């Protein structure tokens, strides 16, 4: 009997990420993953009953990593420094929004494990918004944000900047700095 090739959790999650970004939730299969890892499907099914368990566990890992990175924002005392950090973080992984949307497509009623994982994902998502609310609160305290603009709109606007297509292929650094400029100062001149 041939010995099964081993794979690490990092290998598994990296391949899962790549395949989700290529094929989406519907197109993702354990067979594709097994082929990518050069293992049998059975090697993966030893750990996960279905693709939903695997994907949600991967998503939990991804969110935990993202939250660890986001936690570094606290190191910066001023709102503007936190703003720069946040925009740089958002643009360091522009695929995270796509992955979050894929995670939302997974039905919770597949299994008890998937339902629990979906609950964990929702809790992590809420934790992320708590961190971001602290950022907004600092901006309000420092009087950097206009009082009439609702917090969810500010957060949504900042977070959605990564979905703006860069059709002109403007260099990434210039693109990010331009987005920061628009958010901070608008696009109208003072004339």
N, C-alpha and C positions, 0 to 999 in steps of 0.2 A: 504494500500500500504506500502510495506517495505521501511524503510529509507535506503538510499544508504550510504555505508561505506565511510568515508572520507579518503583521502590520501594527503600527502604533496608533494610539488615539489621534496623535497629530496627523499622521498619514491619512487616517480615515476622515478626519474633519476637513483637511485640505482638499481631498478628492471630492468630498461631499459639497463643499463650497463651490469648487470649480464646476461640477456638474449641475448644481442648482442654478448657477449664473448662466450656464449655456442652455440648459433644457427647461428651467423652471420647475415648479412643483409637479405639474402633471406629467412632464416628460422625464422626470427623474425616476430611475428604477434601480433596484438592488443589483440587477444584472449589469447595468452600466457601471455601477460602482465597483462591483467585483472585477469586471474587466479592467477598469482603471488601476485597481490595486493588484491585479494579477493573482487573485485568490478565487476560491469557489464562493458561490452565493451562500452555501452552508456555513462558511467561515464567518460571514457577517450575521447570518441568522442565529448563530450561537449567542449573540449579544442583543439582538433586536428582533422582535417578532414581525415588524413591518417597517416600511420606509418612514412612516410618520414618527415612530419612536426614535429612529435614528436622526431624522431631520430636527425634531424638537430638542433632542439632547444636544445636537450640534449647535442649535440656535441659543440654547442656554449658555453653552460655553462661549459662544461669540459675544453674547450680551454681557456676560461677566467680564470678559476681556475689555470690552468697550467701556464698561463702567469703571474699571480700574484706571484706564487712561483718562476718563472724564474726571475722576477723583483728583487728578493732578492739577486741575483748574484751581483748587483751593489754595495752592501754593502762591498764587498771584493775588496781591492784596487789592489792586484797583480793578474797577469794572472794565476799563479799556484793556488792561493786560489780560483779564479773563476772556474778554471778547476776542482778542487776537488769538489766544490759545484755543478757544472753542472753534473758531473758523478754520484754523490750521488742522485741528483734530477732525473736523467734519470732512475736510478735503483730503485728509490722509487716507481715507477709505470711502471712496464715493459709491461703492457697491452696497454699503450697509443698509441704505434705504430699500433697495431692491430685495435684499435678504429678509428684512423685517416684513415687507409686504408678502413675500413668499410664505413666511411663517404664519401670517394671518390667514392664509388660504387653507391651512390644515384643520380639518374638522376635529373637534375635541372628543367626539363620541366613538372614535376608532377603538380605543382601549383605555383602561384605567390609567395606565402609565402615560399615555398621550394626554389625557385630561389633566393629570397632575403636572406634566411638563408645560402644558399651555397655561395653567395657573401660575407656575413659576415664571414663565415668560412675561405674563401680564404684570406680576409683581416687580420684575426687573425693569419693565417698561415704565411703571409708575415711579420706581426709584430714580430712573434716569430723569424723569420730569421733575422730581423733587430737587435733584441737583441743579437742574436748569432753572427752577423757580428761585433757588438761592442766588443764582447768577442775576436773574431779573430783579430780585429784591435789592441786591447790591447796587444795580444800576439806578433803581428808584431812589435809594438812600443817597447816592452821590449826585442825584438830580441830572443824570445823563440821558434819561429816557423821558419822552413826552408823556405827561400824565394822562392825556386823553386816549392814548393808544392802549388797547387791552393787552394784558400779558400773553394770552394764547396767540394773538396775532403776531406779536414780536417774536415769540419762540418759533411759531410756524414759519414765519418769513425767513428767519435765520436758517432753520433746519432745511427748508426747501430750496435754498440757494444751490445745493449740490445737484438739483435736478435741472438747472438751467443748462441747455445744450450750448456747447462751445463750438459752433459750426465754423467759426473763423480760425480755429486752432490757435488761439491766443496762448502764449506760453503760460503754463500753470501758475507760476509765481505772479505774473502780471494779472492773470484772471482773478486770483484770490484777492490781490490788493485792490483791484477795481471793484469787486463785490463788497469788500470792507468799506471802501470809500462811499459807495452808493448807500449802504446801510447807515453809515455814520452821518453822512452829510447830504444825502440825496443826490440827484443828478442835475438839478437846476443850478445855474450860476446865480450869483447874488445881484445880477443886473436887473 
